[in-house]
């Protein structure tokens, strides 16, 4: 992003991704959205292959493994355009965080994992929350106890998106329960280790996230799988969430934009009382208002990505983008469904799936209340806000 707006190269990228999404992802997208996670995983293998061929799984991966650098604004463009068409597809967002975490591990572990992750023969996910520790990331009780050259992990993570198809998960643990958030450490845990049990969760939406409940029962793991220094995990989690929150915001806005398009087209065809419903201000003004809010939220997201590309602090902006974009998307999609009427409430229409999905994103990576608390603490001061 050069100056105020997107560069010519970024706009070209957007058009290329848009054409790919409409051609390769559009057919079957609605059917995939109604699938259960296991069925969806099988149905998406051809899509995964095409994404690998495009090179998106090599973005910001070390050059040694064929990787190449790409700005976060560009990653946001890819993610947004893909999810306008098919929100079940994991295109680029997750691999960025996976690569950063994997690079904290020894070279032999990187050599083992990067190649199959790039080809999507293996998958990876993150688990930072627990039954009694959702927004309170420092309140986890999962423990990792040092035992010679290994750690023994006991506890659980839920919801852990992607675990049912993951070959490894990065999880937060307490290595020093007496040290509060300074006693948290992260581990890269292969899911085929003895003691790891994965149970799918029956969510009402977001099938593409493959939600799970994962337990760790005396899981023995070599110390080399610890991500970074012991006791530094909380800071890594917060940095990872800064990134994931922007991705969540954009994926919700993509659904909102698609819903606006559907409602606009419907309003130009549907008649009521002898007139097209687009001629009624109750419809046209509502579309105009939501378009304004969605565009404002998109600008906030892309400014946050631009700050990240400049190496500048963006925690406040990430939290603003997350709560505002999701709230805007929920209200937009709900109102566009009302404009479309009962056809939009049908499972045969994608707008009903979009509404179920964005409702869930209010919870993921921090609720609206948590985002506002983060913003207030950083702006006003934790000593005052609490």
C-alpha positions in Angstrom: 0.0 0.0 0.0 1.8 3.2 -1.2 0.3 6.5 -0.2 -3.5 6.3 0.5 -4.8 3.4 -1.4 -3.6 0.2 -3.0 -0.8 0.1 -5.5 -1.2 -1.0 -9.1 0.5 -4.3 -8.2 -1.9 -4.9 -5.3 -4.9 -4.2 -7.5 -3.6 -6.6 -10.1 -3.2 -9.3 -7.4 -6.7 -8.7 -6.2 -8.1 -9.2 -9.7 -6.0 -12.4 -10.2 -7.2 -13.9 -6.9 -10.8 -12.9 -7.7 -10.7 -14.7 -11.0 -9.2 -17.8 -9.4 -11.8 -17.8 -6.7 -14.7 -17.4 -9.0 -13.5 -20.1 -11.4 -12.0 -22.7 -9.0 -13.9 -22.1 -5.7 -17.3 -20.8 -6.8 -18.5 -24.2 -8.1 -19.6 -26.3 -5.2 -18.9 -23.6 -2.5 -22.5 -23.7 -1.2 -22.5 -27.5 -1.0 -19.1 -27.5 0.8 -20.5 -25.0 3.4 -23.1 -27.6 4.4 -20.7 -30.5 4.8 -19.5 -31.9 8.1 -15.8 -31.2 8.8 -14.5 -34.7 7.9 -16.5 -34.7 4.6 -15.4 -31.2 3.9 -11.7 -32.1 4.3 -12.0 -34.9 1.7 -14.0 -32.6 -0.7 -11.3 -29.9 -0.4 -8.3 -31.9 -1.4 -8.4 -30.7 -5.0 -8.7 -27.1 -3.8 -5.7 -27.6 -1.5 -3.7 -28.9 -4.5 -4.5 -25.8 -6.5 -3.5 -23.5 -3.6 -0.2 -25.3 -3.3 0.3 -24.9 -7.1 -0.3 -21.2 -6.8 2.5 -21.0 -4.2 0.4 -19.5 -1.5 1.6 -22.1 1.1 5.2 -20.8 0.6 4.4 -17.2 1.5 6.9 -15.9 4.1 8.4 -19.4 4.5 12.2 -19.6 4.7 13.9 -19.5 1.2 15.5 -22.8 2.0 12.2 -24.5 1.5 11.2 -22.5 -1.6 9.5 -19.7 0.3 9.3 -16.1 -0.7 8.4 -12.8 1.0 5.0 -11.1 0.7 3.6 -8.1 2.5 0.7 -8.5 4.9 -1.5 -6.2 2.9 -1.1 -8.6 0.0 -1.9 -11.5 2.2 -5.0 -9.7 3.4 -6.1 -9.2 -0.2 -5.8 -12.9 -1.0 -7.6 -13.9 2.1 -10.5 -11.4 1.6 -11.1 -12.3 -2.1 -11.0 -16.0 -1.4 -13.5 -15.8 1.4 -15.9 -13.7 -0.5 -16.5 -16.8 -2.7 -15.8 -19.7 -0.3 -15.2 -19.1 3.4 -14.4 -22.8 4.0 -11.1 -22.5 2.3 -7.9 -22.0 4.3 -5.8 -20.0 1.8 -3.0 -18.1 3.5 -3.7 -16.7 7.0 -2.8 -19.8 9.0 0.5 -20.6 7.3 1.9 -17.2 8.2 1.5 -17.9 11.9 2.6 -21.5 11.5 5.8 -20.5 9.8 6.7 -18.0 12.5 6.2 -20.6 15.2 8.0 -23.4 13.4 11.1 -21.1 12.9 11.5 -21.0 16.7 12.3 -24.7 16.7 15.7 -26.4 15.9 16.7 -26.8 12.3 16.1 -30.6 12.2 12.5 -30.0 13.3 12.0 -27.4 10.6 13.5 -29.7 8.0 11.0 -32.4 9.1 7.9 -30.2 9.0 8.2 -27.4 6.5 8.1 -29.5 3.3 5.0 -31.5 4.1 3.2 -28.4 5.5 4.0 -26.6 2.2 2.5 -29.4 0.2 -0.4 -29.8 2.7 0.4 -33.4 3.3 0.5 -32.3 6.9 -1.5 -29.5 8.6 -0.9 -27.5 11.8 -3.2 -25.6 14.2 -3.1 -23.6 17.4 -4.6 -24.2 20.9 -4.4 -21.4 23.4 -7.8 -21.7 25.1 -9.3 -24.2 27.5 -12.7 -25.0 29.1 -12.0 -22.6 32.0 -9.6 -20.3 30.2 -10.9 -18.6 27.1 -10.3 -14.9 27.1 -8.1 -15.3 30.1 -5.1 -16.6 28.2 -2.9 -16.6 31.3 -5.5 -18.6 33.3 -4.7 -21.9 31.6 -4.1 -25.1 33.7 -2.5 -27.4 31.1 0.9 -28.2 32.5 4.3 -29.2 31.0 6.7 -30.6 33.5 10.4 -31.1 32.7 11.6 -34.7 32.9 15.2 -34.9 31.8 15.4 -34.1 28.1 11.6 -34.3 27.8 8.5 -32.6 29.0 5.3 -34.4 30.2 2.1 -32.5 29.2 -1.2 -32.9 30.9 -4.4 -30.9 30.2 -6.8 -30.0 27.5 -7.5 -27.4 24.8 -10.8 -26.4 23.5 -11.9 -25.2 21.1 -8.9 -26.2 19.0 -9.7 -25.4 15.4 -8.2 -27.6 12.8 -7.1 -30.4 15.2 -9.1 -33.1 13.5 -7.0 -32.7 10.3 -3.8 -31.5 12.0 -0.5 -33.4 12.2 0.7 -31.1 14.9 -0.7 -28.4 17.2 1.0 -25.5 18.9 -0.3 -25.3 22.5 0.2 -23.0 25.5 1.2 -24.7 28.8 2.2 -23.7 32.3 5.8 -24.7 32.9 5.9 -22.6 36.1 2.4 -22.4 37.6 3.6 -20.0 40.3 4.8 -17.4 37.8 1.5 -16.3 36.3 1.7 -15.3 32.6 5.5 -15.4 32.8 5.3 -19.1 33.5 3.7 -20.0 30.1 5.6 -21.9 27.4 4.5 -23.1 24.0 5.1 -26.5 22.4 4.8 -28.0 19.0 3.0 -31.2 19.6 2.6 -33.9 16.9 -0.9 -35.2 17.2 0.1 -38.9 16.8 2.0 -38.9 20.1 0.6 -41.3 22.7 -1.8 -39.6 25.0 -3.2 -37.1 22.5 -7.0 -37.5 22.0 -9.0 -35.4 19.6 -12.8 -35.2 19.7 -14.7 -33.2 17.0 -17.0 -30.5 18.3 -20.5 -30.0 16.7 -20.5 -26.3 15.9 -23.5 -24.6 14.2 -21.2 -23.0 11.6 -17.6 -22.6 10.4 -17.2 -26.2 9.3 -14.0 -25.2 7.6 -12.4 -24.6 11.0 -12.7 -28.3 12.0 -13.3 -27.5 15.7 -12.1 -30.0 18.3 -11.7 -30.8 22.0 -8.1 -32.1 22.6 -6.8 -33.8 25.7 -3.2 -34.5 26.6 -2.7 -37.4 29.0 1.0 -37.8 30.1 2.2 -36.8 26.6 5.9 -37.1 26.6 7.6 -34.7 24.1 11.3 -33.9 23.6 12.4 -30.4 24.9 13.5 -29.5 21.4 9.8 -29.1 20.5 9.4 -26.1 22.9 8.7 -23.0 20.9 11.2 -20.4 22.1 12.5 -19.9 25.6 10.7 -21.3 28.6 8.3 -18.7 30.1 8.1 -16.6 27.0 5.0 -18.2 25.5 2.5 -15.6 26.6 4.2 -12.9 24.6 4.3 -15.2 21.5 0.6 -15.9 21.9 -0.3 -12.2 22.1 1.8 -11.5 19.0 0.1 -14.4 17.1 -3.3 -13.1 18.1 -2.5 -9.7 16.8 -2.2 -11.3 13.4 -5.0 -13.8 13.6 -7.5 -11.0 14.7 -7.0 -9.1 11.5 -7.5 -12.3 9.5 -10.7 -13.0 11.4 -11.9 -9.4 10.7 -11.3 -9.7 7.0 -12.9 -13.1 6.7 -16.1 -11.6 8.3 -16.0 -8.6 6.1 -15.7 -10.8 3.0 -18.9 -12.5 4.0 -20.6 -9.1 4.6 -19.5 -7.9 1.2 -20.8 -11.0 -0.5 -24.1 -10.6 1.3 -24.4 -6.9 0.3 -23.9 -8.0 -3.3 -26.6 -10.7 -3.0 -29.0 -8.2 -1.5 -28.3 -5.5 -4.1 -29.0 -7.9 -6.9 -32.1 -9.2 -5.2 -33.4 -5.6 -4.7 -33.1 -4.9 -8.4 -35.2 -7.9 -9.3 -37.8 -8.4 -6.5 -41.0 -6.3 -6.7 -43.4 -5.4 -3.9 -46.5 -3.3 -4.4 -45.8 -2.9 -8.0 -42.2 -1.5 -7.6 -38.7 -2.9 -7.4 -37.8 -3.0 -3.7 -34.6 -1.1 -4.4 -36.8 2.0 -5.1 -37.9 2.0 -1.4 -35.6 4.0 0.9 -36.1 1.4 3.6 -34.1 -1.0 1.4 -31.7 1.3 -0.5 -30.7 3.4 2.5 -30.0 0.3 4.5 -27.7 -1.1 1.8 -26.0 2.3 1.6 -25.5 2.5 5.4 -24.0 -1.0 5.6 -21.8 -0.5 2.6 -20.4 2.6 4.4 -19.7 0.6 7.6 -18.1 -2.3 5.8 -15.8 0.0 3.9 -14.8 1.8 7.1 -14.0 -1.5 8.7 -12.0 -2.7 5.7 -9.9 0.5 5.8 -9.2 -0.1 9.5 -8.1 -3.7 8.7 -5.8 -2.7 5.8 -4.3 0.2 7.9 -3.5 -2.4 10.6 -1.8 -4.7 8.0 0.1 -1.7 6.7 1.4 -0.9 10.2 2.5 -4.5 10.5 4.4 -4.3 7.2 6.1 -1.1 8.5 7.2 -3.0 11.7 5.1 -0.7 13.8 3.0 -1.5 16.9 -0.5 -2.4 15.9 -2.1 -4.2 18.9 -4.7 -1.4 19.4 -5.5 -1.4 15.7 -5.8 -5.2 15.6 -8.2 -5.2 18.5 -10.2 -2.3 17.0 -10.4 -4.1 13.6 -11.4 -7.4 15.2 -14.4 -6.2 17.3 -15.6 -3.5 14.9 -15.4 -5.6 11.8 -17.2 -8.6 13.3 -20.0 -6.5 14.8 -20.4 -4.6 11.5 -20.5 -8.0 9.6 -23.1 -9.6 11.9 -25.5 -6.6 11.6 -24.9 -6.3 7.9 -25.5 -10.0 7.0 -28.6 -10.1 9.3 -30.2 -7.0 7.6 -29.3 -8.3 4.1 -31.0 -11.6 5.0 -34.2 -9.6 5.9 -34.0 -7.8 2.6 -33.8 -11.1 0.7 -36.6 -12.5 2.9 -37.4 -16.1 3.5 -35.2 -17.4 0.6 -32.2 -16.0 2.5 -33.2 -18.0 5.6 -33.0 -21.2 3.7 -30.0 -23.5 3.8 -30.1 -23.3 0.0 -28.9 -19.7 0.2 -25.3 -18.9 1.3 -26.3 -15.9 3.4 -27.7 -18.1 6.2 -24.4 -19.9 6.4 -22.5 -16.6 6.5 -24.6 -15.4 9.4 -23.9 -18.6 11.4 -20.2 -18.2 10.7 -19.8 -14.6 11.7 -21.7 -15.2 15.0 -19.0 -17.7 15.9 -16.2 -15.2 15.0 -17.5 -12.9 17.8 -15.9 -15.5 20.1 -12.7 -16.5 18.4 -9.4 -14.8 19.3 -11.1 -12.7 21.9 -14.7 -11.4 22.4 -15.7 -7.8 21.6 -15.5 -7.1 25.3 -11.9 -8.4 25.5 -10.9 -6.3 22.5 -12.3 -3.2 24.1 -10.5 -4.0 27.3 -7.2 -4.3 25.4 -7.8 -1.0 23.7 -8.8 0.8 26.9 -5.8 -0.5 28.8 -3.3 0.6 26.1 -4.9 4.0 25.6 -5.9 4.9 29.2 -3.5 2.7 31.2 -4.0 -0.6 32.9 -3.5 0.9 36.3 -6.7 3.0 35.8 -8.8 0.6 33.7 -7.9 -2.5 35.7 
